[in-house]
Amino acid sequence: MALTLYHNDMSVCAQKVRLCLAEKQLAYEDRHLNLRAGDQKRPEYLALNPNGYVPTLVHDDFVLGESTVICEYIDDAFTAPPLKPADPKERARMRGFTKFIDAAIFPATATVSMSIAFHHQFTPEMYDTMEKARPGWLANFRQLQKGTENPAFPAAIRRLDKMIADMERALADHQGPWLVGETYTLADVAYAPYVTRLDHLKFFDGMVEKRFRVAAWYNRMRTRPSYKEALAKWFNPKYLPLMDEKGSEAWPRVCELLAA
Ligand SMILES: N[C@@H](CCC(=O)N[C@@H](CS)C(=O)NCC(=O)O)C(=O)O
């Protein structure tokens, strides 16, 4: 049995998959892609993942993209410990969480992270690679460079604040330690990278001021060995100070937008 993961250190989608692998204590060969150098758009990688995104998991000769699907596959193919609840209703609730991450939270997080911090990492040479790979990329990038004044920013940051509110309600309703109740599931796996991103951008503490259940959930999450192995170990020392500095600068404007 051979597992290979094509991934990136700070990618939220890759973080989810690494968390699953760590929970299952599975060894894998890692192929780290530099997303700022355009590794994900090279022909040899596009042959594996035609969308040019990370992550991609290769299990023997089976190639799989899409982080949520990969997480489900890992849980189905390597059963212990289970990361899905046995009860069908809890399992459906878990899938509600993971679907919402893909449909709403990933795009909002991409807008917020790029508008606040990551657009600073792109050079004009990278613009060409990205525009060639995805026509229209540059026009959107010009909006992202406007930071909190990007017209898409207010809705995105409110969406992430609502994510925290929804987590707080779920933790209260189901008396969790975890999002769907007693057991740690793929729902917790899915939310961990996104909450971590808000923390790295210095928005998390302000957002959880009155949401103590989410603050406690995050503390529990960070004490799991899997979190250290799959997330903390990979935190990129070049990204953290950028997110800290730019996020702290933006926080007063974020507060205004959330209060409006
Ligand atoms: N729906 C896909 C999204 C994958 C995705 O957008 N990955 C990002 C990193 S989180 C990426 O590869 N970005 C590189 C790019 O946009 O060129 C999944 O969940 O796997």
The ligand as a Gaussian input file, in Angstrom:
#p B3LYP/6-31G(d) Opt

LIG

0 1
 N      -12.445000      22.285000      -4.194000
 C      -11.033000      22.035000      -4.181000
 C      -10.316000      23.381000      -4.085000
 C       -8.826000      23.212000      -4.156000
 C       -8.099000      24.545000      -4.134000
 O       -8.619000      25.574000      -4.607000
 N       -6.873000      24.512000      -3.591000
 C       -6.112000      25.728000      -3.489000
 C       -5.324000      25.743000      -2.182000
 S       -6.430000      25.679000      -0.772000
 C       -5.116000      25.791000      -4.640000
 O       -4.602000      24.781000      -5.054000
 N       -4.843000      26.986000      -5.127000
 C       -3.918000      27.189000      -6.162000
 C       -4.450000      28.007000      -7.275000
 O       -5.562000      28.577000      -7.133000
 O       -3.768000      28.112000      -8.297000
 C      -10.673000      21.131000      -2.980000
 O      -11.364000      21.217000      -1.958000
 O       -9.732000      20.325000      -3.089000

